[in-house]
Amino acid sequence: MNRFIFIGLLMFFGFLLLGFGSRSLALDTRTVFETTLANGLKVLLLEDHKAPVVTVQIWYNVGAREEPLGKSGLTHLVEHLMFRGTARYGPKMFSRVIQKNGGQDNAFTSRDYTAYYENIAADRATIALELEADRMANLQVDEEKFRTELQVVQEERRLRIKDDPLASLYEEINAVAFTSHPYQRPVIGWMEDLEVLTHKDFQAFYKTYYQPGNAVLVVVGDFQRPALLTLLEQTFGRVPAGPVPARLRIKDPPQEAEKRVLLKRPEARLPYVALAFHVPAFPQGDAFALEVMSHILAGGKSSRLFRKMVYEEQIALEVDADFPFNSRDPHLFYLAAQAMPGKTAEEIEKRLFQELSEWERHPPQTEEIERAKNRIEAGFIFSQDSVFSQGLILGKYQTLGSWRDLDQFLPGIRAVTQADLLRVYQTYFKPGNRTVGVLVPTGPPSK
């Protein structure tokens, strides 16, 4: 949700800067405190006294994955509606109260979870806790508010997906690559589903998933644990417990033949090709090798694809490799390139296939592997450069498994060998396991 204004952006980056310190940026999991309130709410606390700020984050164990068939986009819609007010705080008052007290707030929805957060001065933490606890139990959205926000989401889909050729291409790739798993549905929802969502759909979904037993509260920053625990009992502790929703167990059938998507768009300026392969996710052990592989292929200007296709051959304008290391179920490994003006999609696709085949003929050597590992380790450490980002990584790992899994990441990356990289290539990068997406411009040629 685009709720930031200029002042909000300044405050946001100010909070990030306040999070820096002279000691190591990586959080120490030994200092994380975990408890569970009587109503089932899981709580993670991490004291960090570098600056007088705190981040309050509530992670709900619900994403687009849990949406009923024919009701895609419901989780993202609820994200919007959570800002529509309660009996105590009216519509749009949530953000106004936070901003009035010098903080900033926002939310985001993924396929596996939804998170809401506030970054605020430490002496105002009570305000954020009271607001979040209030809307967990007392959200009030009538039919008119529901319809208004639904129209906002529909327009958001038009702008972010329909009018964006690349976003449309990846949406089509996911829809084709998965046979029955809900990962095939876009987080923002299909327009046809959004058009038939009802107020009753929202109410049932909210009551099922937005309750203490299905959430994780993360607080990181400048606080004293005993005082904060008392405060949590006075706020979230008063929220009634609800039945924990059953977790869906979904397994997509194995892909046995190549699938293809051809998307023609007049507004597209340059050809674009994306390859998607079904792969496992953490905690499956191959996730570490796949992460290293993604960086060797397209992690920065020293990567294989950038050095060859962009710098030396000048056939591609940009290259990319993306592997969602954390996800509840197996997902996709993406490898993509956008053509330079004058180059065709066929040339790009052929070159991507050639480079993949080179993986076995010329496997990565020690220097290449170590460079990728160093890049990953630096990124992992610097991703924890503030109380806000430390809260994000704790919340994500806990929602998808356990925050203690953080301790496995760097050792797992460091242990990856050339043999591991060859094994994952031979296991997952087969023609029958891939989906090819091609974006073809049909408008005037790009200069």
C-alpha positions as CSV (number, residue, x, y, z in Angstrom):
1,M,0.0,0.0,0.0
2,N,1.4,3.3,-1.0
3,R,0.9,5.3,2.2
4,F,4.2,7.1,2.2
5,I,4.3,10.9,1.7
6,F,7.5,12.9,1.4
7,I,7.7,13.5,5.2
8,G,7.0,9.8,5.8
9,L,9.9,8.8,3.6
10,L,12.2,11.1,5.4
11,M,11.2,9.6,8.7
12,F,11.6,6.1,7.4
13,F,15.2,6.6,6.2
14,G,15.8,8.5,9.5
15,F,14.8,5.4,11.4
16,L,17.1,3.3,9.2
17,L,20.0,5.5,9.9
18,L,19.3,5.5,13.6
19,G,19.6,1.7,13.5
20,F,23.3,1.8,12.6
21,G,25.8,1.2,15.3
22,S,29.5,0.6,15.7
23,R,29.1,-3.1,16.6
24,S,28.2,-5.9,14.3
25,L,25.1,-5.3,12.2
26,A,23.9,-8.9,12.4
27,L,21.4,-9.6,15.2
28,D,22.4,-12.1,17.8
29,T,19.7,-14.8,18.1
30,R,20.9,-15.5,21.6
31,T,19.4,-12.2,22.7
32,V,16.0,-12.9,21.3
33,F,13.3,-13.5,23.9
34,E,10.3,-15.7,23.0
35,T,7.1,-16.1,24.9
36,T,3.4,-16.9,24.2
37,L,0.5,-15.0,25.7
38,A,-2.4,-16.9,27.2
39,N,-4.5,-16.2,24.1
40,G,-2.0,-17.9,21.9
41,L,-0.1,-14.8,20.5
42,K,3.5,-15.6,19.9
43,V,5.8,-12.8,21.0
44,L,9.5,-12.2,20.0
45,L,11.4,-9.4,21.7
46,L,14.8,-8.1,20.9
47,E,16.3,-5.2,22.9
48,D,18.5,-2.9,20.9
49,H,19.5,0.3,22.7
50,K,21.6,1.9,20.0
51,A,18.9,4.6,19.4
52,P,15.6,5.6,21.2
53,V,13.3,3.9,18.6
54,V,11.3,0.7,18.4
55,T,9.6,-1.2,15.6
56,V,6.3,-2.9,16.4
57,Q,5.4,-5.6,13.8
58,I,2.4,-8.0,13.8
59,W,2.8,-10.9,11.3
60,Y,-0.3,-12.9,10.4
61,N,0.1,-16.4,9.2
62,V,-2.1,-15.8,6.2
63,G,-1.3,-14.9,2.6
64,A,-2.7,-15.4,-0.8
65,R,-2.0,-19.1,-0.4
66,E,-4.9,-19.4,2.1
67,E,-7.5,-17.8,-0.1
68,P,-10.5,-19.9,-1.1
69,L,-10.8,-20.8,-4.8
70,G,-12.4,-18.0,-6.7
71,K,-11.6,-15.4,-4.0
72,S,-8.1,-14.4,-5.0
73,G,-7.0,-11.0,-3.7
74,L,-8.9,-11.3,-0.5
75,T,-5.8,-11.1,1.7
76,H,-4.5,-8.0,0.0
77,L,-8.0,-6.4,0.3
78,V,-8.0,-7.1,4.0
79,E,-4.7,-5.4,4.3
80,H,-6.4,-2.2,2.9
81,L,-9.4,-2.7,5.1
82,M,-7.3,-3.0,8.3
83,F,-6.8,0.8,8.0
84,R,-10.6,1.6,7.8
85,G,-11.0,2.0,11.5
86,T,-12.6,0.6,14.7
87,A,-15.1,2.0,17.2
88,R,-12.3,3.7,19.1
89,Y,-10.3,5.0,16.1
90,G,-12.3,6.0,13.0
91,P,-11.4,5.6,9.3
92,K,-7.9,6.7,8.4
93,M,-7.2,7.5,12.1
94,F,-4.6,4.8,12.5
95,S,-2.0,6.3,10.3
96,R,-2.8,9.8,11.4
97,V,-2.2,8.9,15.1
98,I,1.1,7.3,14.3
99,Q,2.3,10.2,12.1
100,K,1.2,12.7,14.7
101,N,3.5,11.0,17.2
102,G,6.4,11.1,14.8
103,G,6.3,7.6,13.5
104,Q,5.4,5.8,10.3
105,D,3.4,2.8,9.5
106,N,2.7,0.5,6.6
107,A,1.8,-3.1,5.7
108,F,2.5,-5.7,3.0
109,T,1.0,-8.9,1.8
110,S,2.7,-11.9,0.2
111,R,1.7,-15.4,-0.8
112,D,2.6,-16.8,2.6
113,Y,2.0,-14.0,5.2
114,T,0.7,-10.5,5.9
115,A,2.6,-8.0,8.1
116,Y,1.8,-4.6,9.6
117,Y,4.4,-2.4,11.3
118,E,5.0,0.9,13.0
119,N,8.4,2.5,13.5
120,I,8.2,5.0,16.3
121,A,10.1,6.7,19.2
122,A,10.6,4.3,22.1
123,D,8.6,6.4,24.5
124,R,5.6,6.2,22.1
125,A,5.6,2.4,21.7
126,T,2.4,2.1,23.8
127,I,0.5,3.9,21.1
128,A,1.5,1.4,18.4
129,L,0.7,-1.6,20.6
130,E,-2.7,-0.2,21.5
131,L,-3.6,0.5,17.9
132,E,-2.6,-2.9,16.6
133,A,-4.3,-4.8,19.4
134,D,-7.4,-2.7,18.8
135,R,-7.8,-3.5,15.1
136,M,-6.9,-7.2,15.7
137,A,-10.1,-7.5,17.7
138,N,-12.4,-4.6,16.8
139,L,-12.1,-3.8,13.1
140,Q,-15.3,-2.3,11.9
141,V,-15.9,-2.2,8.1
142,D,-19.5,-1.7,6.8
143,E,-20.7,-2.4,3.3
144,E,-19.9,1.1,2.0
145,K,-16.3,1.1,3.3
146,F,-15.8,-2.4,1.8
147,R,-17.0,-1.4,-1.6
148,T,-14.9,1.8,-1.6
149,E,-11.7,-0.1,-0.8
150,L,-12.5,-2.9,-3.2
151,Q,-12.6,-0.3,-6.0
152,V,-9.2,1.0,-4.9
153,V,-7.7,-2.5,-5.1
154,Q,-9.2,-3.0,-8.5
155,E,-7.7,0.2,-9.8
156,E,-4.4,-0.8,-8.2
157,R,-4.5,-4.0,-10.2
158,R,-5.0,-2.1,-13.4
159,L,-2.1,0.2,-12.7
160,R,0.4,-2.3,-11.3
161,I,-0.3,-5.4,-13.4
162,K,-2.5,-4.7,-16.4
163,D,-0.6,-1.6,-17.5
164,D,2.9,-3.1,-16.7
165,P,4.0,-5.7,-19.4
166,L,6.7,-7.3,-17.2
167,A,4.3,-7.7,-14.3
168,S,1.8,-9.2,-16.6
169,L,4.3,-11.6,-18.0
170,Y,5.4,-12.9,-14.6
171,E,1.7,-13.2,-13.6
172,E,1.1,-15.4,-16.6
173,I,4.3,-17.5,-16.0
174,N,3.1,-18.3,-12.4
175,A,-0.4,-19.1,-13.6
176,V,1.0,-21.6,-16.1
177,A,3.9,-23.1,-14.1
178,F,1.7,-24.2,-11.2
179,T,-0.9,-26.8,-12.0
180,S,-3.1,-26.7,-8.8
181,H,-1.1,-24.9,-6.1
182,P,-2.5,-21.4,-5.1
183,Y,0.9,-19.9,-5.8
184,Q,-0.4,-19.7,-9.4
185,R,-2.8,-16.9,-8.3
186,P,-1.5,-13.3,-8.0
187,V,-1.4,-11.7,-4.6
188,I,-3.4,-8.8,-5.8
189,G,-6.0,-11.2,-7.2
190,W,-7.6,-11.8,-10.6
191,M,-9.9,-9.0,-11.6
192,E,-12.7,-11.6,-12.2
193,D,-12.4,-12.7,-8.5
194,L,-12.2,-9.1,-7.2
195,E,-15.4,-8.2,-9.0
196,V,-17.4,-10.8,-7.1
197,L,-15.9,-10.6,-3.6
198,T,-18.5,-9.8,-1.0
199,H,-18.6,-8.1,2.4
200,K,-19.4,-11.5,3.9
201,D,-16.3,-13.0,2.3
202,F,-14.2,-10.3,4.1
203,Q,-15.9,-10.8,7.5
204,A,-15.4,-14.6,7.4
205,F,-11.8,-14.3,6.4
206,Y,-11.0,-11.7,9.0
207,K,-12.5,-13.7,11.8
208,T,-10.7,-16.8,10.8
209,Y,-7.2,-15.6,10.3
210,Y,-6.7,-12.3,12.1
211,Q,-6.6,-13.4,15.7
212,P,-3.9,-14.1,18.3
213,G,-3.3,-17.8,17.7
214,N,-2.5,-17.1,14.1
215,A,-0.1,-14.2,14.6
216,V,3.4,-13.3,15.7
217,L,4.2,-10.0,17.4
218,V,7.8,-8.8,17.0
219,V,9.2,-5.8,18.9
220,V,12.8,-4.7,18.4
221,G,14.4,-1.6,19.8
222,D,15.0,0.5,22.9
223,F,12.8,-1.0,25.6
224,Q,13.0,-2.8,28.9
225,R,11.6,-6.3,28.7
226,P,9.7,-6.4,32.1
227,A,7.9,-3.2,31.4
228,L,7.1,-4.2,27.8
229,L,5.7,-7.6,28.8
230,T,3.4,-5.8,31.3
231,L,2.3,-3.5,28.5
232,L,1.7,-6.5,26.1
233,E,-0.6,-8.1,28.7
234,Q,-2.6,-4.8,29.0
235,T,-3.0,-4.5,25.2
236,F,-2.7,-7.8,23.2
237,G,-3.4,-9.9,26.3
238,R,-7.0,-8.7,26.3
239,V,-7.7,-9.8,22.8
240,P,-9.9,-12.9,23.0
241,A,-8.4,-16.2,21.7
242,G,-9.8,-17.8,18.7
243,P,-9.6,-21.3,17.1
244,V,-6.3,-21.6,15.2
245,P,-7.1,-22.2,11.5
246,A,-6.1,-25.4,10.0
247,R,-2.9,-25.1,7.9
248,L,-3.5,-26.2,4.3
249,R,-1.2,-29.0,3.0
250,I,-0.8,-28.5,-0.7
251,K,1.6,-30.2,-3.1
252,D,1.7,-29.3,-6.8
253,P,2.0,-32.2,-9.2
254,P,5.5,-32.6,-10.7
255,Q,5.9,-30.8,-14.1
256,E,6.8,-33.3,-16.8
257,A,6.8,-31.1,-20.0
258,E,8.0,-27.6,-20.9
259,K,5.3,-25.0,-20.7
260,R,5.4,-21.7,-22.7
261,V,3.8,-18.3,-22.4
262,L,3.9,-15.8,-25.3
263,L,2.7,-12.3,-24.3
264,K,2.3,-9.6,-27.0
265,R,1.9,-6.0,-25.8
266,P,2.0,-2.8,-27.9
267,E,3.2,-0.8,-24.8
268,A,6.2,-3.0,-24.3
269,R,9.4,-1.4,-25.6
270,L,11.9,-4.3,-25.7
271,P,11.7,-8.1,-25.8
272,Y,12.0,-9.9,-22.5
273,V,12.5,-13.6,-21.8
274,A,12.1,-15.4,-18.4
275,L,12.7,-19.0,-17.5
276,A,11.1,-20.5,-14.4
277,F,12.1,-23.9,-12.9
278,H,10.3,-25.6,-10.0
279,V,12.7,-25.8,-7.0
280,P,12.4,-26.5,-3.3
281,A,12.7,-23.8,-0.6
282,F,14.3,-23.6,2.8
283,P,14.5,-25.6,5.0
284,Q,15.2,-28.2,2.3
285,G,19.0,-28.4,2.0
286,D,19.2,-27.7,-1.7
287,A,18.0,-24.1,-1.0
288,F,21.5,-23.0,0.0
289,A,23.1,-24.2,-3.3
290,L,20.2,-22.6,-5.3
291,E,20.9,-19.3,-3.5
292,V,24.6,-19.4,-4.4
293,M,23.7,-20.5,-8.0
294,S,21.4,-17.4,-8.4
295,H,24.3,-15.1,-7.5
296,I,26.8,-16.8,-9.7
297,L,24.5,-16.5,-12.6
298,A,23.2,-12.9,-12.2
299,G,24.3,-11.5,-8.8
300,G,25.9,-8.2,-9.7
301,K,28.2,-7.0,-12.5
302,S,30.7,-9.8,-11.9
303,S,28.1,-12.5,-12.5
304,R,28.2,-14.8,-15.5
305,L,25.2,-13.5,-17.3
306,F,26.0,-9.8,-16.8
307,R,29.6,-10.1,-17.8
308,K,28.8,-12.1,-20.9
309,M,25.4,-10.9,-22.2
310,V,25.4,-7.3,-21.0
311,Y,29.1,-6.3,-20.9
312,E,30.9,-8.4,-23.5
313,E,28.3,-9.4,-26.1
314,Q,25.9,-6.5,-25.5
315,I,22.9,-8.6,-26.4
316,A,21.0,-7.9,-23.2
317,L,20.2,-4.6,-21.5
318,E,19.8,-6.3,-18.1
319,V,19.8,-9.8,-16.6
320,D,18.3,-11.2,-13.5
321,A,18.1,-14.4,-11.4
322,D,15.7,-14.7,-8.5
323,F,15.2,-17.5,-6.0
324,P,12.7,-17.0,-3.1
325,F,14.9,-18.7,-0.5
326,N,12.0,-18.7,2.1
327,S,8.6,-19.8,1.1
328,R,6.1,-22.2,2.8
329,D,6.0,-24.5,-0.2
330,P,8.4,-25.2,-3.2
331,H,8.4,-22.3,-5.6
332,L,10.2,-21.2,-8.8
333,F,13.8,-20.2,-9.7
334,Y,13.6,-17.4,-12.3
335,L,16.3,-16.6,-14.8
336,A,15.6,-13.6,-17.1
337,A,17.0,-11.1,-19.6
338,Q,15.8,-8.0,-21.4
339,A,17.0,-7.6,-25.0
340,M,19.1,-4.7,-26.2
341,P,17.4,-2.6,-28.9
342,G,17.7,-4.4,-32.2
343,K,17.9,-7.9,-30.5
344,T,15.1,-10.4,-30.6
345,A,13.5,-12.6,-28.0
346,E,14.6,-15.6,-29.9
347,E,18.3,-14.5,-29.6
348,I,17.9,-13.9,-25.8
349,E,16.2,-17.2,-25.2
350,K,18.8,-19.1,-27.1
351,R,21.6,-17.4,-25.2
352,L,20.0,-18.1,-21.8
353,F,19.8,-21.8,-22.7
354,Q,23.4,-21.8,-23.9
355,E,24.6,-20.2,-20.6
356,L,22.7,-22.8,-18.5
357,S,24.2,-25.6,-20.5
358,E,27.6,-24.1,-19.8
359,W,27.0,-24.8,-16.1
360,E,27.8,-28.5,-16.5
361,R,30.5,-28.1,-19.2
362,H,32.3,-25.3,-17.2
363,P,31.1,-25.6,-13.6
364,P,31.9,-22.7,-11.3
365,Q,35.3,-22.7,-9.8
366,T,36.5,-21.8,-6.3
367,E,37.0,-18.1,-6.9
368,E,33.5,-17.8,-8.5
369,I,31.8,-19.7,-5.7
370,E,33.6,-17.7,-3.0
371,R,32.7,-14.4,-4.6
372,A,29.0,-15.4,-4.6
373,K,29.2,-16.6,-1.0
374,N,30.8,-13.3,0.1
375,R,28.1,-11.3,-1.7
376,I,25.4,-13.3,0.0
377,E,26.9,-13.1,3.4
378,A,27.4,-9.3,3.1
379,G,23.8,-8.9,1.9
380,F,22.5,-11.0,4.8
381,I,24.4,-9.0,7.4
382,F,23.6,-5.6,6.0
383,S,20.0,-6.5,5.6
384,Q,19.9,-6.3,9.4
385,D,21.2,-2.8,9.6
386,S,18.3,-1.3,11.7
387,V,15.8,-2.3,14.3
388,F,13.2,-2.3,11.6
389,S,15.0,-4.7,9.3
390,Q,15.9,-7.0,12.3
391,G,12.2,-7.2,13.0
392,L,11.4,-8.1,9.4
393,I,13.9,-11.0,9.3
394,L,12.7,-12.3,12.7
395,G,9.0,-12.1,11.7
396,K,9.5,-13.7,8.3
397,Y,11.5,-16.6,9.6
398,Q,9.1,-17.2,12.5
399,T,6.0,-17.1,10.3
400,L,7.5,-19.5,7.8
401,G,9.1,-21.8,10.4
402,S,11.2,-20.6,13.3
403,W,13.3,-17.6,14.0
404,R,16.0,-20.0,15.2
405,D,16.5,-21.1,11.6
406,L,18.4,-17.8,11.2
407,D,21.4,-19.5,12.6
408,Q,21.4,-22.1,9.8
409,F,21.7,-19.5,6.9
410,L,25.3,-18.5,6.9
411,P,26.7,-22.0,7.8
412,G,24.5,-23.5,5.0
413,I,25.8,-21.0,2.5
414,R,29.4,-21.4,3.5
415,A,29.1,-25.2,3.1
416,V,28.0,-25.2,-0.5
417,T,30.4,-27.0,-2.8
418,Q,30.9,-27.3,-6.6
419,A,29.4,-30.8,-6.3
420,D,26.2,-29.2,-4.7
421,L,25.9,-26.7,-7.5
422,L,26.2,-29.4,-10.1
423,R,23.7,-31.6,-8.3
424,V,21.0,-28.9,-8.1
425,Y,21.5,-28.1,-11.8
426,Q,21.1,-31.7,-12.8
427,T,18.1,-32.2,-10.6
428,Y,16.0,-29.1,-11.3
429,F,17.2,-27.5,-14.5
430,K,15.7,-30.0,-16.9
431,P,13.7,-28.9,-20.0
432,G,10.6,-30.7,-18.7
433,N,10.7,-28.8,-15.4
434,R,10.7,-25.3,-17.0
435,T,8.2,-22.7,-18.0
436,V,9.3,-20.2,-20.6
437,G,7.8,-16.7,-20.7
438,V,8.4,-14.4,-23.7
439,L,7.3,-10.8,-23.9
440,V,7.1,-9.5,-27.5
441,P,6.6,-5.8,-28.2
442,T,4.1,-5.1,-31.0
443,G,4.4,-1.4,-31.0
444,P,6.9,0.8,-32.9
445,P,10.5,-0.4,-32.6
446,S,12.4,1.0,-29.6
447,K,15.3,3.4,-30.4
